[in-house]
Amino acid sequence: MGSKSMMKKAGKKIKEDNERGARENFLEDLFYDFHRNRVQIYKMNFVRGIFFGLGSVLGGTVVIALFAWILSLFVDIPGIGQSIQDVQHSIQSNKK
């Protein structure tokens, strides 16, 4: 290996180390800026959790309602129709 290639490798290594160090410092600054006030973080996570739970419940309800509606379209098919009709009757009897 020549001295030129060694110098290029050393320069590349120094550049990579400088970039890695800058990234680490940037991430540390972001972390400490974000986590200064723990009470604010707890409040934010609490609100996020409430909205996540609410969205999950609403989304699940919509998916189940769509599934029940799609199944109701197949009531006239022999074999499947009777079991779907039984499910519909049990759902309607539970509403009353």
N, C-alpha and C positions, 0 to 999 in steps of 0.2 A: 504494500500500500504506500502510496505517495503521501507527501505531507499535505498536498492540496485536498485529497479525499478525506484525510483525517481532520483537516480544518473545516471542511464542509459538514462532516458528521458532527463535529463538536459544536459548530454554529447551529445546526439543526436541533441538536439535543438541548442547547441553551434556550433556543426559541420555544421548543415544546415545553420545557420546564417553566419558562416565564408565563406562557399561556395557561398552563395548568395551575400555577400559583394565582394568577389573576382570576381564573374561574373559581377557585376555592375561596378566595377573599370575597368575591362578589356573592357567592352563595352564603357565606357566613354573615355578610352584611344584611342580605335579605332575611335570613333566619332571625337575626337579632332585632331587626326593624319590625318584623311581624310578631314577635313574641315578647314585646316589651310589657304589655298590659295583659296579664293573665285573665282578669275578670272580663275584659272585652272579648278575649278569645273564647272563654266559656259561654258567654252570652251568644256569640255568633254561632258556635257549634250547636248550642241548644236550639236556636231558631232553625238552623239547617236541618237538624234532626226532626223537628216538628214538620217542616215542609216535606222532607223525604218520606216520613211516615204517612202523611196525608196524601201525597202523590201516589205512593204505593197502594194505599187502600182504594183510592179512586180509580187508578189504572186497573187493579185487579177486578173491581166491580164492573168496569166497562168490558173487560175481556170476557168475564163470565156471562154477562148479559148478551154480548154478541154471540158467544158460543151457544147459549140457550136458544137464541133467535134462529141461528143457523140450523140447530137440531130440529126446531119446530117446522122447518121447511120440509123435512124428511119424514113427517108423520105418515104420509100416504104410502110409503114404501113398505111392501110386505116383509115381515121378519124384524125389521128395525123399528117400524112405526109403532107397534104395540108397546115396546119398552120405553120409547120416547114419550108416548102418551101417558104411560104410568108415571114417569118422572114429572111431566107437566101437572098431572092431577095431584101428586104429592106436594109440589111447590105451591099450587093454588090452595090446597087444604091447610098448609102451614100458614098462609097469609091470613086466613080467617081465624 
